[in-house]
Amino acid sequence: MKLLFLLFLTWLACGPCLAQASQASPALELLARRVDEDEKKLSDWAELARYRNDNAHLPAPRPGESRVVFLGDSITDFWGRGVERGTFFPGKPYVNRGISTQTTAQMLVRFRADVAALKPRVVVILAGTNDIAGNTGPATDGMIEDNLASMSEIAQANGIKVVLSSLLPVNDLFYPNETESRPQQRIRAINNWLRDYAAVKGFAYLDYYGVFVDANGLMKPDLSNDGLHPNTRGYRLMESLAQQAIDQALRH
């Protein structure tokens, strides 16, 4: 069906002459790529395939091992990868299960496969900024909070201790619309909910925001190279804060 559809579009675009067809070709190639991308998204919206093989080959935790799974979006995904490769808690039995661009709704779908099935002692959840940006459609604060609460409840039901991480601030120094797509008042509102919810439930609250924010409520420029993701210095600060929160969760 897809081939017939593309052929039909080609016929519409080309018109009566080959010159027009030649001009239309780049647009059709772009359209074909977008169709392929959309088909992939629809076939695995939550990207369960991303870590399926890794999960299958990950051995069970050793006796006494305090495995920790980090669940999140690109901020988690990029941690220890690329230029940061090998710097994700070296020597620790910590597992990175971040996926770039993901929202809390997608993470909730894959929570059992990418977190609960790995039998960690602790899960560190950092999610919500892409919901605010509308990556998978409009999302209210209540929708984001419901998804975070549902992930926490699944963790509790499986005997996993929960660390809820605050959202990071952003700035417009590199991309001028960053604060427009991720309004600071919404980030603060979600963080306030996370802090209060963690206190009620007895979870550890991991406050990245307080370290990354400047006097104007924006991401400190020396902690990010793009106004959204931490740079090397930022990740080093996050590592220290995360370890403190993990230790707190394990003590409780």
N, C-alpha and C positions, 0 to 999 in steps of 0.2 A: 504493500500500500504506500509506503513512504516513497519508493522509487517512482510509482505512478504519479504521486503528488508532485514530486520534484520535476518530473518530465512535463507535467501540465504547467507548472510555473515557468519552466524554460520556454514552452511554446508561447505563453502569454508575454514573456519578456522579450523574446527575440524578434517578433514582428515579421515583416516580409523580407528582411534583408539580413545577410550575414554580419554586416557591420554593426547593426544594432545588437545582434546576439553576442558579438565580441565584447561590446561595451557592457552588456548585462552580466557577463560571466562572473566578474568579481563579486557582484551583489548576490548572485545565486550560490557561489561558493560559501560566502558568509552565511547565507540563509541555511545551507545544508549543515554547516558546522553548528549553528544554533539549534537546529532540529535534533542533531545528534546529542548535543549537551542536554537539551530538555528531556530527551528520551532516557538518558542515563539518570537524570535526577528523578524522573518519575518511577523508574524501575527500582531505585534504591534511595528514596528521599532522605532517609536518616543516615545513609552511608555506612550501613552495617558491614559492608564488604571491606571497608578500609582496614580494619584490624582483625578480620576473621581469621586469617592464617596466623598472625602473631598470637592471637588468643589461643588458638589450637595448639601451638607449639610452646606456650608458656607453661613451665612445670608448676605444680602446686607449691604453695609456700612451704618452706622447710619448717620443721618444728621450732617454735620460738621466734620465727621470722616475722617482723612487723612490716608486711607489705603495705604500700600506700599507692593508690591509684589517683592520678590527677586527671580530672575530667574538665574539658573546656573547649574553647574555640581557638582562634589563631594565636592568641597570647600564650596559651598552653602548648599548642601544636609547634610553634616556633622555638619553644624553650628547649635548648639542648640539640637543636637541629641547625643546619646551615652553618653560618659563622659561629653559632653557639654549640656546634656538634661536640658531644662528649662532656658538656658542662652541666648536664641535668642530674644533679645530686650524685656525683661519682661515688661508687662504692655502696650506695644505698639501694635497698630492694624496692625502688620506686618505679612506677610504670606510668608512662605518658600516654594518655588517651584523648589528646586534643585533636580537633578537626577544624581547620580554617573555615571561616564564614558561618559556622553553625550557630543555631539559636537553642534556647532551652527546650523547645518542643522536640527538636531533633535529638538532643541529648537524652531526653526522657525516654524516647523510643529505644535507644541503644543502651540504656543504663544497665539492664540486666546482663546483656552480652559483654559489654566493655568494662563493667565494674563488678557487679555482684558475682558473676560467674568466675571471676579471678580470685575471689575469696581474700580480699585485702583486710587488714585491720582497720584502715582509715581510708576515706575518700575525701579528696580536696576538690571542691566544686568552684569553678570560676566561670560564670556564664551570665548573660543578660544584655551585654552591650550591643550585640547584633540584633537582638529582639527590638531594642529601642530604635536601631537604625532601619528596622523593617526588612531584614534580609529574607524572611519567609512570609512577608505580609505584615499588616499592621498588628501590633501587640500592645495591649494596655499593661500598665504596671501590675494590675491584678492577675492577668494571664501569666506574666513572667513569674510572679510570686507563687502562683499555683503550681507551675511546673517545678520550681525549685523546691517547694514543699513536698511534692510528690516524689521527687528523686530522693529527698532526705528520708521520707517514710519507707521507701524501698530499701534504702541502706539500713535503717533501723531494724526492719523486719528480717534482714539477713545478718544481723549482729555486727554491722560495720559502723564505726564511729565517723561522725560527720564534721568536716571543717567547711564552713561557708565563707567564701572570699568576697570581699567588697569589689565592686567595679572600679576600674581605674578612670581617672579623669582623662580628658583629651585636650588638644589645642589645635589652633588653625595655622601654625607656623609653616607647615609643609603642604597641607591641603585645606583650602580656605573654607570649605563647608563642613568640616569635621564636627564643630560644635553645633551646627545647625541640624545635622543628622543624629547627633547624640547630645541632646540638650543637657546641660549640667544639672538643672533642677531635677530632671528625671533620674539621672545617675545618683544624685544625693538621696532622692526619695527611695530608690531601691536599696541603697546602702543602709538607710535608716531602718527599713523593714528587715533586712538581713540581720542587722545587729540585734534588733528586738526579738526576732524569731529565734535566733540562736540562743539568746538568753533564756527565753521561755522553755525551749526544748533541751537545754543543757548541751548545746553544740559549741564548738570552738568557732569564734568569729575572727577571721583573718583580715586585718585592716591594711590593705595595700593603699587605699585611697589617701589616708592621712600622710603617708610618706611621699606619694607622687604629686600631690596637689600643691600649687603655689598660692600666694596671697590673693590672687584673682580667681581662684577656683579652677584653674587650668592645669594641665599636665606640665610639670617642670621641664623646660626645654632640654636640660642636660641629661634627662633620663629616657629620652626617646629620640629616634631618628626620623620619625614620620608623624608624630603627634598622636599616635594610637597605640603602637606596640612598644614595649620596653626595649632599650638598647642593652648592651653588655652590662653597663653599670646598673641599669634598672633591674635586670634579671638577678644580679648578685644580691641586690637589696631584697628582692622577692624570695630568693632562696633562704636567706636568714629568717625572714618573717614567717615563711611557710614552715620551716623546721620548728620554730617556736610554737606555732599553732598545732602542729602534729604532735609534739611532745605534750602539749596541754591536753589534746584529745586522748592520747594514750594513758595519761595519768588518771583521767576520769573514767 
